[in-house]
């Protein structure tokens, strides 16, 4: 992943709120990322299993399948980097313990999210 541009990075955004999906998806596309969005945890897992993403941005408080459910199932078959979205830092810390690589608090700006993506991907490349 070292040296890849935003254009090469495929970002899967998973959130059950359509407005957040549109906001995050559009913001990341403007910044040059290839974005796939879904509001369905099962679809997110299928896309990850098919190798359709380089990183996943995952809302923790979704229903009926929660972000924690997605994360735990994902970790059974993949080490795909995951950044959890949450408005609560205590939940973000728990997401890290559950297997997320990082978290970002809501609300956030697309530029802040892009910085977090680059940080996670840089750590992954260094390993």
N, C-alpha and C positions, 0 to 999 in steps of 0.2 A: 504493500500500500504506500510505501514511502515515495514521495514525489508526485502522487496522483493529484490531479486538479479536481475542483468541485464537479466538473462535468462528468468525470469518470465515476464519481461516488453515487451509489444507488441507495437512497434513503427510504425506508419503509416507516410511515407515520401511522400510528394506531391510536385512535381516540374515538369515543362514542359521541362526541359533540361535533356536529357538522360544521359549525362556525370555526371551531379550533382547527379542524382538518383543513378547511379552506385557507385560513390565515397562515398556518404553518406551511402547508403545501405551496401556496403562492409565494410566500416569503423565501423559502428555500429554493424554489425554481428561479426566482429573480436573482438569487445569489449563485446560480449555476449548477445546482444539484439536480440529479434525476430522481424524481419523487413519485412514490406510489403511496396512495392513502387507502385506509380501510377503517371501518368502524367495528369490524368483527374480529374478535380474538382468534377464532378458529381459522378464518381466512388468513390472518397474519401468520399463524403457525404454518399453514400450507405454503404461503409465499416464502417463508424462511426455509422450510424444508426443501423447496424447489431451487434454492440458491438465488432468489430474485432480489436480494438486498445485501448491501455491505454493512449496514448499520440499521438498527431499529430504534425509533423514538416511541415510547410506550406510555400511555396514560395509565396510571395505577387504578383510579376509581372509575372503572367501566362496569357495565352489566350487560348481559348476565354473566359473561366470562370476565373476571377481573384481570387487571394487569399482572397481579401476582400469579394468577392461574396461568396466564400466557408465559410469564417468565419461568415458572417452575417446569412447565411442559417443554419449553424451548431448550432449557438446560439439559434435558434428557437426551437431546440429539444434536445440539449445536452450541458453539462458543461465539455465535454472532454477537458483536458488541450491541449493548442496549443502554440507551439513556432513558431513564424514567422521568415522566412529567409528574409533578405534584405540587400542590400549594402548601403542603406541610413538610417541613424539614425532617421531622421525626419519622415520617413515612418514607421520605427519601433515603434516610439512613438505613431503614429496614429493607428497602429495595436493594441497596448495595449488598447487604448481608444475604439477601435472597438470590443474588446473582447478577444484578445490574452492574454495569461498568461505571455509571455516573447517574446523577439526577440533576434536573434543573427545575427551579421553582417557578410556578405560574404566578403571575403573568411574566412573560419574557419577550424580548425583542428578537426578531429573526437573526440579527447579527450576533447576539449573545448565544443563541442556539448554535449557530454556525461555528463560533469559537469553541463551544463545548464539543461539537462533533469533531473538529480538527484535533482537539486535545485528546479525546478518546482514541481516535485513529492513529495519532502519533505514538501514544503509549503502546498500542497494539503492534505497530510497525517496529518499535524498539525491542520487542520481546523476541 
